[in-house]
Amino acid sequence: MSGARGIKEMGKKTQRLLRVFLAFALLCALVTGCMNNETPQKAEIPKSDEQKAPESEAPIDDKPVNEAPAREVPAIQIPGSHRTSEERASADIDIDLTVLSATVLSAEVMNILVNAEDYLGKTIRVSGLYYYIHYEPADKYFHLVITKDGDSCCLEGIEFRLNGDPAFPDAFPPMRTQIEIDGVFSVHEEFDAEFYYLAADEFFLLG
């Protein structure tokens, strides 16, 4: 019986690891595609010597032109807030990923993804770029903090969920905004899979 139970537990762990790696691979593919999806620049066609702009034959009017006064454009308010160094230092954190070097950070994030159950209930601080993924079949948005390794070639992401489930996109910043999250590592079963995420009251803007 003990041997059968052990095999069953190993099977569960194997399935859990496969789900983590598949989800991570999907995340990297989606985010890498987003980061490479830059707006193409317009090609400029050089003018030859024969292609000259036609000269205007209209007389030049020296009278001053009454221009409309410039209107002030209101600054865009990005959701989120800044916090002082004192507020940041006073927060109760179990694991601070922001103090790690890029190489160590990459290894620790991977360790969190693979051994997620060991981190449940811990308050983790992480900073990086904000990204979201839209799961169309359920019309659901997943919000992520994306970190990079030292060479900026490998992306790793940790999902976060704001308590109270605020509306998207009003309560979230633009894509690629630098943010910081202090959240409790939690798990939620959805779509026949386990999703690990940081449960946080808010996110903080960096810069």
N, C-alpha and C positions, 0 to 999 in steps of 0.2 A: 504493500500500500504506500509506504513512504517513497519507494522508488517511482511509482506511478504519479504520486503527488508532485514529486520533484520535477518529473518530465513535464507535467502540466504547467507548473510554475515557470519553467524555462520557456515553454511555448508562449505563455503570456508575455514574458519579458521580450522575447524575440519579436512578437507582433507589435509591442509597444515601441521598440527601437525602430522597426521598419516604418511605423507611422511617423515617428519623429523625423527620420531621414528623408522620407518621401515629402513630408510637409516642408522641410528645410530646403530640399532641392527645388520644389515648386516655388517657394518664396524667393530664392535666389534668381530663378529664371524670370519670374514676374518683375522683380525689382530691377534686375539688370536690363530687362527690356525697357522699363520705364526710364532708366537713367540714360540709355542710349537713344531714346526717342526725342531727339532735339529738333527744334524747328529748322527746316532747311533754309539756307540763305539764298537770296535771289542772285542769280548770275548776272554780272554786269557785262554788257556788250561794249567793247571799246569802239570809239568812233574813229573812222579813218579821216585823213586830211581832207578828203573831198566832202565828207559829211559834216557840214557846218550848220549851226543853228541860224535860221533866217533872221536877218536884221530887222528890227522894228522900224517902220516908217512913220509911226505916230509921233507927233510932237511931244516933247517932254513938258509936263505941267509942273511948274515950280510951286504951285499952291499947296499949302500943307493939307494933309489928309486927316480928317477927323476919325481917329481910331477909337473903337470901343474900349473902355477901360478893362484891363485884365481882371478876371475873376479868380479868387482864391480857390484852389482845389483842396477840399478837405482831405486830411491824411487818412489812409486806410488803417482802420483799427483791427489789428490781428488778435484773435482770441488768445488767452493765456496771460501770464503775468511774469514780471521779473521779481527776484527776491534778493535781499541783501546777503552779504557773506555771513553775517551773524545769524540770519534766519536759516541759511543753508547748513551752517555748522551745528545749529541746535537740533536739527532733525535727527530722530532716532533711526539709524540705519544699521542693518546687519551686514550687508555686503555692498561695498561702494565700487562699482565697476569703473567709475570715472577717474580713479587714481592709478589705474593699471596702464602699463605700456600697451601699444597697439598689438604686439605679438601675444602678450599674456592675456589681453582682453579677448582676443579671438579664441584662444584655448578655453578661457573660462566660460564664454558664452556657449561654446559648443558643449562644454561639460554640463551646463545648466539644461540645455536642450535634451541631451542624452540621459542624464540622471535627474530628470525633473522632479521626481518624487522626493529626492533628498533636500530640495529647496522649498518645498511647500511651507507656507506660513512665514517665510523670511521676508524682511523688507529689503528690497534691492533698489539701488540707485543706478540709473544708466542714462547716458546722453548720446545723441546722434541725430540723424536726419529723420524727420517725420515723413512717413509714407502710408498710404492706405491701399487696400485691395478690395475690389468690389466682386462679391460672389453673386453672380446674376441669378442663378436658379432660386436662391432664397432672398434676393435683393438685400444682402447683408454686407456691411462694410467692416473690414478688419483693419485696425490701426496699429502701426508698427513703429518702433524705434530702430533705425538701421545703423549698425556699426560697421567699421571697415578694419581690415588688418593693416599692418605696416606698409604694405605695397599698394594699398587701396584697390586690390584686385578681387578680394573675396568679401562678400557681403553677408552679414548675419543679422537677423532681426528678432526682436522680442516683441510679442504682441502686448498691447496694453488696453485696458478698458476703463473708462471713467465712471466712477460711481454715480448713480442716478441716470445713467444712459442718456446723456444730453444729445440734442439733435445734431445730425450731420447735414451740411457742412458748417452750420453757423457757429458751433462750439469748438471747431478745430482750425488749426493754422493751415496756410497753403503748403502744398507738397514741398519737400526739401528744406523746410524750416528747421533750424537747429533748436532742439528742445531737450529738456531734462525731465526725467520721471523718477519719483520716489513711490514705489508701489509694493504691495504685498503679493508674493508669488502664489498664484491660485490655479485651480483646474476647473474646467467646465466640460461636460459631455454634450456634444452636438454633432449632428450628421453622422452618427455612429462612430465617433472618434473623440479622443480626449484632446482638449485644447488648453495649453498652459499659457498663462498671461499674468501681467502685473495689474492688480486692482489698485487704482489711484484716485484720489480726490480731484487732482488737477495736474496739469503739466506746466512747466516753467520755460520761458523763452530765454535763449542764450544770445549774447552779443548785444 
